[in-house]
Amino acid sequence: MSEEPNPMSGLWPLVPPGATGWLLELCGDGLTGFMPPAMPDAVWVLNALYEHERGPTEVSYDEYHQARLADGSTQPHIVGDLDLDAVSIATGGGLGRARHPGPGWRRLRWTELARRTGDPIVPDRLMPSYRCFPSVKKEGSWPLSMIPPTEGSLDRETWSQLIAILTHYSPAGADTRCLAYYNPLTLVPCPRRVDICSCRYAASVRVADCCS
């Protein structure tokens, strides 16, 4: 195996791959993470959703994007001979860590939007994702007055609140050990011809260190 250092090992000390063995038995695979079966006290921690204080608008992200293409203020996305703008929709969503967009925007809770629209917070048999709140969107595109949840990491505000709750209810408080699991395809220097299952890595810190 390559001796290249793991980029996370300086922040989170690595633990033996067997530390996630119980999750492998419970869920299988684990290449991109583990999804344990639902438990009685299980909850979703939902990514942030924001709404402009001026209220709703009828214009969607895709309509705005198409208007900018038409007037030449933005360039089309061409890959080879394929015009991506002609075959896709600008949903308004993004990837990575969410953050507060700044003045004029407020946090919109999923429960509030569900009450307003009549849509379920999460449709039956789906997970929280861009597929939620279909009645809000036009052909899959969110209105410009909203910033939909990202498909990625939690925003700092939600993360800090989660850590505070875990600290309060954990057996050893802030000193309770916890594990973080990283996708081996992106963080572990596995050679091409190795069983990816042998490259599972988890890292361990105290709950209190998660906010650093």
C-alpha positions as CSV (number, residue, x, y, z in Angstrom):
1,M,0.0,0.0,0.0
2,S,1.2,3.5,-0.7
3,E,3.0,5.3,2.1
4,E,1.2,8.6,1.2
5,P,-0.1,10.2,4.4
6,N,-3.8,10.3,5.0
7,P,-4.9,14.0,4.9
8,M,-7.2,13.6,7.9
9,S,-4.8,11.7,10.3
10,G,-3.4,15.0,11.6
11,L,-6.8,16.1,12.8
12,W,-8.5,12.8,13.7
13,P,-6.2,9.9,14.8
14,L,-7.0,6.8,12.8
15,V,-8.4,3.7,14.5
16,P,-8.2,0.1,13.2
17,P,-10.5,-0.8,10.3
18,G,-12.2,-3.3,12.6
19,A,-13.8,-0.4,14.6
20,T,-16.5,-0.3,12.0
21,G,-17.0,-4.0,11.8
22,W,-20.3,-4.0,13.7
23,L,-21.7,-1.5,11.2
24,L,-20.5,-3.6,8.3
25,E,-22.4,-6.6,9.8
26,L,-25.5,-4.5,10.4
27,C,-25.7,-2.5,7.2
28,G,-23.4,-4.2,4.7
29,D,-21.0,-2.5,2.2
30,G,-20.0,0.8,3.7
31,L,-18.1,2.2,0.7
32,T,-19.9,5.5,0.8
33,G,-21.1,5.3,4.4
34,F,-23.5,3.2,6.5
35,M,-27.3,3.4,6.8
36,P,-28.3,1.5,9.9
37,P,-31.9,0.3,10.2
38,A,-34.3,2.8,11.7
39,M,-34.3,2.9,15.5
40,P,-37.0,4.0,17.9
41,D,-35.2,7.3,18.7
42,A,-33.7,8.0,15.3
43,V,-34.0,11.5,13.9
44,W,-32.9,13.3,10.8
45,V,-30.6,16.3,11.1
46,L,-31.7,18.3,8.1
47,N,-29.5,20.7,6.1
48,A,-30.3,24.4,6.2
49,L,-33.0,26.0,4.0
50,Y,-33.3,29.8,3.6
51,E,-35.9,32.2,2.3
52,H,-35.6,35.8,1.3
53,E,-37.4,38.2,3.7
54,R,-39.2,39.8,0.7
55,G,-41.3,36.6,0.4
56,P,-41.9,34.2,-2.4
57,T,-41.3,34.8,-6.1
58,E,-42.7,33.1,-9.1
59,V,-39.4,33.0,-11.0
60,S,-37.4,29.7,-10.7
61,Y,-33.7,29.3,-10.8
62,D,-34.0,27.6,-14.1
63,E,-36.1,30.4,-15.6
64,Y,-33.6,32.9,-14.4
65,H,-30.7,30.9,-15.9
66,Q,-32.5,30.5,-19.2
67,A,-33.2,34.2,-19.3
68,R,-29.5,35.0,-18.8
69,L,-28.6,32.5,-21.5
70,A,-31.0,34.3,-23.9
71,D,-29.6,37.8,-23.2
72,G,-26.0,36.6,-23.3
73,S,-25.2,37.6,-19.7
74,T,-24.0,34.0,-19.1
75,Q,-22.4,31.4,-21.3
76,P,-23.9,27.9,-22.0
77,H,-22.3,24.8,-20.5
78,I,-20.9,22.8,-23.4
79,V,-19.2,19.4,-22.8
80,G,-18.0,18.1,-26.1
81,D,-21.0,18.3,-28.4
82,L,-23.5,18.3,-25.6
83,D,-25.3,21.5,-24.5
84,L,-26.0,20.7,-20.8
85,D,-28.4,23.6,-20.5
86,A,-30.6,22.1,-23.2
87,V,-30.9,18.8,-21.4
88,S,-30.8,19.7,-17.8
89,I,-32.5,22.0,-15.2
90,A,-30.9,24.5,-12.9
91,T,-32.5,23.4,-9.7
92,G,-30.8,26.0,-7.5
93,G,-29.3,23.4,-5.2
94,G,-25.7,22.9,-4.5
95,L,-23.1,20.6,-2.9
96,G,-20.8,21.0,0.1
97,R,-21.3,22.9,3.3
98,A,-24.2,25.2,3.6
99,R,-23.8,28.7,5.1
100,H,-26.0,31.6,5.9
101,P,-26.4,33.7,2.6
102,G,-26.2,37.0,4.4
103,P,-28.5,40.0,5.1
104,G,-32.1,39.8,3.8
105,W,-32.3,36.0,4.2
106,R,-33.8,34.0,7.1
107,R,-33.6,30.3,8.1
108,L,-36.7,28.5,6.8
109,R,-37.4,25.3,8.7
110,W,-38.6,22.2,6.8
111,T,-41.6,21.9,9.2
112,E,-42.7,25.5,8.3
113,L,-42.4,24.8,4.6
114,A,-44.4,21.6,5.0
115,R,-47.2,23.4,6.8
116,R,-47.3,26.1,4.1
117,T,-47.4,23.7,1.1
118,G,-49.1,20.6,2.5
119,D,-46.1,18.5,1.3
120,P,-44.7,16.0,3.7
121,I,-41.4,17.0,5.2
122,V,-39.9,13.8,3.7
123,P,-42.1,11.8,1.3
124,D,-42.7,8.2,2.2
125,R,-39.9,5.8,1.1
126,L,-37.5,8.7,0.3
127,M,-34.6,10.3,2.2
128,P,-34.3,14.0,2.7
129,S,-33.0,15.3,-0.6
130,Y,-33.7,17.6,-3.6
131,R,-36.8,15.5,-4.2
132,C,-38.6,17.0,-1.2
133,F,-41.3,19.7,-1.5
134,P,-42.3,19.1,-5.1
135,S,-45.1,21.6,-5.0
136,V,-42.7,24.4,-4.3
137,K,-40.7,23.8,-7.5
138,K,-41.4,24.4,-11.2
139,E,-40.3,21.3,-13.1
140,G,-37.8,20.5,-10.5
141,S,-36.4,24.0,-10.1
142,W,-36.7,25.9,-6.8
143,P,-37.9,29.6,-6.7
144,L,-35.3,32.3,-6.6
145,S,-36.6,33.4,-3.2
146,M,-35.4,30.2,-1.6
147,I,-32.0,28.7,-1.2
148,P,-32.6,24.9,-1.0
149,P,-30.6,22.6,1.2
150,T,-27.2,21.5,-0.1
151,E,-26.5,17.9,-0.8
152,G,-23.5,17.8,1.5
153,S,-22.2,18.8,4.9
154,L,-24.2,20.5,7.7
155,D,-23.9,24.3,8.2
156,R,-21.8,25.3,11.1
157,E,-24.8,26.5,13.2
158,T,-26.6,23.2,13.0
159,W,-23.4,21.3,13.5
160,S,-22.6,23.2,16.7
161,Q,-26.1,22.6,18.0
162,L,-25.8,18.9,17.3
163,I,-22.5,18.6,19.1
164,A,-24.0,20.5,22.1
165,I,-26.9,18.0,22.3
166,L,-24.6,15.0,21.9
167,T,-22.3,16.4,24.6
168,H,-25.2,16.9,27.0
169,Y,-26.6,13.4,26.6
170,S,-23.3,11.4,26.1
171,P,-22.1,9.2,28.9
172,A,-18.8,11.0,29.5
173,G,-20.0,14.4,28.3
174,A,-17.5,16.3,26.2
175,D,-14.9,13.5,26.8
176,T,-17.0,10.8,25.1
177,R,-15.1,9.2,22.3
178,C,-16.7,9.3,18.8
179,L,-15.9,8.0,15.4
180,A,-15.9,9.7,12.0
181,Y,-16.1,7.5,8.9
182,Y,-14.4,8.6,5.6
183,N,-15.1,7.3,2.1
184,P,-12.0,5.2,1.3
185,L,-12.2,6.1,-2.4
186,T,-11.3,9.7,-1.6
187,L,-9.2,9.7,1.6
188,V,-7.4,6.4,1.7
189,P,-4.3,5.8,-0.5
190,C,-5.4,2.4,-1.7
191,P,-3.6,0.9,-4.7
192,R,-5.7,0.1,-7.8
193,R,-5.8,-3.7,-7.3
194,V,-6.8,-4.0,-3.7
195,D,-10.1,-5.0,-2.1
196,I,-11.6,-1.6,-1.2
197,C,-13.1,-3.2,1.9
198,S,-9.7,-3.6,3.4
199,C,-9.2,0.1,3.3
200,R,-12.0,1.2,5.6
201,Y,-10.7,3.8,8.0
202,A,-12.4,5.5,10.9
203,A,-11.0,8.3,13.1
204,S,-11.5,9.0,16.7
205,V,-11.7,12.1,18.8
206,R,-13.6,13.5,21.8
207,V,-17.1,14.9,21.2
208,A,-15.8,18.3,22.3
209,D,-13.1,18.2,19.6
210,C,-15.7,18.0,16.8
211,C,-16.3,21.8,16.9
212,S,-12.6,22.7,16.4
